[in-house]
């Protein structure tokens, strides 16, 4: 059973604070690191169940400033494309054990680090031309699946959206809307699969102020902390937690 002891809060408070800072000041791409960190000390389902309402709360807090600044067509394509991906994630969760999800969370964390490193090195470049609509639906499906299993749907959606060459505000607003909607679609399957329970919801009540404080700090830190430093720390944390989760799953 989930215990609200010092060990829990020593891990959960920094993880949730990080998620808020990431979403509030540095985009939402790395916020899923919080679930990876929690999965080190909790069962994967419990970690995912705790983080989803908190991510939804942060989404709600950041949706207002971007209201109607998104690209509605691309947002709808990604959201509806995500539905089969969410369904696939739910089906997989219902027939596998915790070690499979430990492995998936760890693998996605390492792939994310590899993806970002490849972009920095110029090995991975944005598409030169706008990707077709079917690619957007496929990106949505992949985002729905990776979001369900680890709250990490950002990279697949980014591949499609960045090919459309949106301006910075349109891109940010579209991603905020897309993942606000995807997180809502995940809520019911999480509830039906027992990922939510009374203890995870109590944890969310304890941690909600931390999530909001993190979002506020992220806005303030945006102009004070170099983005390179923030993501360097993020990549180290994701590499360590991803490797640890894979090791635990395999051993």
C-alpha positions as CSV (number, residue, x, y, z in Angstrom):
1,X,0.0,0.0,0.0
2,X,1.1,3.5,-0.8
3,X,2.7,5.0,2.4
4,X,2.9,8.7,3.1
5,X,6.2,8.6,4.9
6,X,9.3,10.7,4.7
7,X,10.7,8.5,1.8
8,X,7.6,9.1,-0.3
9,X,7.6,12.9,0.1
10,X,11.4,13.1,-0.3
11,X,11.0,11.6,-3.8
12,X,7.5,13.0,-4.7
13,X,7.9,16.6,-3.8
14,X,11.0,17.2,-6.0
15,X,9.5,15.2,-8.8
16,X,6.2,17.1,-8.9
17,X,8.0,20.4,-8.4
18,X,10.1,19.6,-11.4
19,X,7.1,18.7,-13.5
20,X,5.5,22.1,-12.7
21,X,8.7,24.0,-13.5
22,X,9.1,22.1,-16.8
23,X,5.6,22.8,-17.9
24,X,5.5,26.4,-16.6
25,X,8.8,27.6,-17.9
26,X,10.5,25.2,-20.3
27,X,7.7,23.6,-22.3
28,X,6.0,20.3,-21.4
29,X,8.4,17.9,-23.1
30,X,10.4,16.9,-20.1
31,X,7.7,16.9,-17.5
32,X,7.2,13.2,-17.8
33,X,10.5,12.7,-15.9
34,X,8.5,13.1,-12.8
35,X,6.7,9.8,-13.5
36,X,10.0,8.1,-14.2
37,X,11.4,9.3,-10.9
38,X,8.4,8.2,-8.9
39,X,8.5,4.8,-10.7
40,X,11.8,4.2,-9.0
41,X,10.3,4.0,-5.6
42,X,6.6,3.1,-6.4
43,X,4.8,0.6,-8.6
44,X,4.6,2.0,-12.1
45,X,0.8,2.1,-12.1
46,X,0.8,4.1,-8.8
47,X,3.4,6.5,-10.2
48,X,1.3,7.1,-13.3
49,X,-1.9,7.4,-11.3
50,X,-0.5,10.0,-9.0
51,X,1.0,12.1,-11.8
52,X,-2.0,12.2,-14.2
53,X,-4.3,14.5,-12.1
54,X,-1.3,16.7,-11.2
55,X,-0.4,17.1,-14.9
56,X,-4.1,17.9,-15.7
57,X,-4.0,20.5,-12.9
58,X,-0.9,22.1,-14.4
59,X,-2.4,21.9,-17.9
60,X,-5.5,23.7,-16.7
61,X,-3.3,26.4,-15.0
62,X,-1.3,27.0,-18.3
63,X,-4.2,26.7,-20.7
64,X,-5.7,30.2,-20.1
65,X,-2.8,32.3,-21.5
66,X,-2.8,30.3,-24.7
67,X,-6.6,30.2,-25.2
68,X,-7.5,30.1,-28.9
69,X,-4.0,30.8,-30.0
70,X,-3.6,27.2,-31.2
71,X,-4.0,25.7,-34.7
72,X,-7.4,24.0,-34.4
73,X,-6.9,21.7,-37.4
74,X,-3.6,20.2,-36.2
75,X,-4.8,20.0,-32.6
76,X,-8.0,18.0,-33.7
77,X,-5.9,15.7,-35.9
78,X,-3.5,14.8,-33.0
79,X,-6.2,14.5,-30.4
80,X,-8.4,12.1,-32.5
81,X,-5.3,10.3,-33.7
82,X,-4.3,9.7,-30.0
83,X,-7.5,7.8,-29.2
84,X,-6.3,4.4,-30.6
85,X,-2.9,4.9,-29.0
86,X,-4.6,5.4,-25.6
87,X,-6.7,2.3,-26.2
88,X,-3.6,0.3,-27.1
89,X,-1.9,1.5,-23.9
90,X,-4.9,0.5,-21.9
91,X,-5.1,-2.9,-23.5
92,X,-1.4,-3.6,-22.9
93,X,-1.7,-2.5,-19.2
94,X,-4.6,-4.9,-18.7
95,X,-2.7,-8.0,-19.9
96,X,0.9,-7.3,-18.7
97,X,2.7,-7.1,-15.4
98,X,4.4,-4.2,-13.7
99,X,7.9,-5.0,-15.1
100,X,6.7,-4.5,-18.6
101,X,5.6,-1.0,-17.8
102,X,8.8,-0.4,-15.8
103,X,10.8,-1.4,-18.9
104,X,8.6,0.8,-21.2
105,X,8.9,3.9,-18.9
106,X,12.7,3.4,-18.7
107,X,13.0,2.8,-22.5
108,X,11.0,5.9,-23.4
109,X,13.1,7.9,-21.0
110,X,16.3,6.8,-22.7
111,X,14.9,7.2,-26.2
112,X,13.8,10.8,-25.2
113,X,17.4,11.6,-24.2
114,X,18.7,10.0,-27.4
115,X,16.3,12.0,-29.5
116,X,17.2,15.3,-27.9
117,X,20.9,14.5,-28.2
118,X,20.5,13.7,-31.8
119,X,18.8,17.0,-32.4
120,X,21.5,18.9,-30.7
121,X,24.2,17.2,-32.7
122,X,22.3,17.8,-36.0
123,X,21.8,14.1,-36.6
124,X,18.0,14.5,-36.4
125,X,16.6,17.4,-38.4
126,X,13.0,18.6,-38.7
127,X,11.2,17.6,-41.9
128,X,11.9,20.1,-44.7
129,X,8.3,20.0,-45.9
130,X,5.1,19.8,-44.0
131,X,4.2,16.2,-43.2
132,X,0.9,15.0,-44.7
133,X,-2.3,14.7,-42.6
134,X,-2.0,10.9,-42.3
135,X,1.4,11.4,-40.6
136,X,-0.3,13.7,-38.1
137,X,-2.8,11.0,-37.3
138,X,0.1,8.5,-36.9
139,X,2.0,10.9,-34.7
140,X,-1.1,11.3,-32.6
141,X,-1.5,7.6,-32.2
142,X,2.1,7.2,-31.0
143,X,1.7,10.2,-28.7
144,X,-1.4,8.6,-27.2
145,X,0.4,5.4,-26.5
146,X,3.6,6.8,-25.0
147,X,1.5,9.3,-23.0
148,X,-0.6,6.5,-21.6
149,X,2.4,4.3,-20.5
150,X,4.7,7.1,-19.3
151,X,3.1,10.6,-19.8
152,X,5.7,11.1,-22.6
153,X,3.7,12.0,-25.7
154,X,5.7,15.2,-26.5
155,X,8.3,14.0,-29.1
156,X,5.8,12.3,-31.5
157,X,3.6,15.3,-31.5
158,X,6.5,17.7,-32.0
159,X,7.8,15.8,-35.1
160,X,4.5,16.6,-36.8
161,X,3.8,20.0,-35.5
162,X,7.3,21.4,-36.2
163,X,7.1,20.2,-39.8
164,X,4.2,22.6,-40.1
165,X,6.5,25.5,-39.3
166,X,4.2,27.2,-36.7
167,X,5.3,30.3,-34.9
168,X,6.4,29.8,-31.3
169,X,3.1,30.9,-29.7
170,X,1.0,28.7,-32.0
171,X,3.2,25.7,-31.4
172,X,3.1,26.1,-27.6
173,X,-0.6,26.7,-27.5
174,X,-1.3,23.7,-29.7
175,X,0.8,21.4,-27.6
176,X,-0.9,22.7,-24.4
177,X,-4.3,22.0,-25.9
178,X,-3.4,18.6,-27.3
179,X,-2.0,17.2,-24.1
180,X,-4.8,18.7,-22.0
181,X,-7.2,16.8,-24.1
182,X,-5.1,13.6,-24.2
183,X,-4.8,13.6,-20.5
184,X,-8.6,13.9,-20.2
185,X,-9.0,10.8,-22.5
186,X,-6.6,8.8,-20.3
187,X,-8.6,9.6,-17.1
188,X,-11.4,7.1,-17.6
189,X,-9.2,4.1,-18.6
190,X,-6.9,4.8,-15.7
191,X,-9.9,4.7,-13.4
192,X,-11.4,1.5,-14.9
193,X,-8.0,-0.2,-14.7
194,X,-7.6,0.6,-11.0
195,X,-4.6,2.9,-11.6
196,X,-6.4,5.5,-9.5
197,X,-7.4,4.6,-6.0
198,X,-8.2,6.4,-2.8
199,X,-4.5,6.5,-1.8
200,X,-3.3,8.0,-5.1
201,X,-6.1,10.7,-4.9
202,X,-5.0,11.5,-1.4
203,X,-1.5,11.9,-2.6
204,X,-2.7,14.3,-5.3
205,X,-4.3,16.4,-2.6
206,X,-1.0,16.6,-0.7
207,X,1.0,17.3,-3.9
208,X,-1.4,19.7,-5.7
209,X,0.1,22.9,-4.1
210,X,3.6,21.6,-5.0
211,X,2.5,21.2,-8.7
212,X,1.1,24.7,-8.8
213,X,4.1,26.2,-7.0
214,X,6.3,24.5,-9.6
215,X,4.3,26.0,-12.5
216,X,4.7,29.4,-10.9
217,X,8.4,28.9,-10.3
218,X,8.8,27.7,-13.9
219,X,7.3,31.0,-15.2
220,X,9.7,33.0,-13.0
221,X,12.7,30.8,-13.8
222,X,12.2,31.0,-17.5
223,X,14.3,34.1,-17.8
224,X,16.7,33.4,-15.0
225,X,17.9,29.8,-15.5
226,X,19.6,29.0,-18.8
227,X,17.6,26.5,-20.8
228,X,20.8,24.5,-21.5
229,X,21.5,24.0,-17.8
230,X,17.9,23.0,-17.1
231,X,17.8,20.4,-19.8
232,X,21.3,19.1,-18.9
233,X,20.1,18.3,-15.4
234,X,16.9,16.7,-17.0
235,X,18.8,14.5,-19.3
236,X,21.1,13.2,-16.6
237,X,18.1,12.4,-14.4
238,X,16.3,10.7,-17.2
239,X,19.3,8.6,-18.1
240,X,19.8,7.4,-14.6
241,X,16.2,6.7,-13.9
242,X,15.6,5.1,-17.3
243,X,18.6,2.8,-16.9
244,X,17.5,1.9,-13.3
245,X,13.9,1.1,-14.4
246,X,15.1,-1.1,-17.2
247,X,17.6,-2.9,-14.9
248,X,14.8,-3.5,-12.3
249,X,12.4,-4.8,-15.0
250,X,15.0,-7.2,-16.4
251,X,16.3,-8.5,-13.0
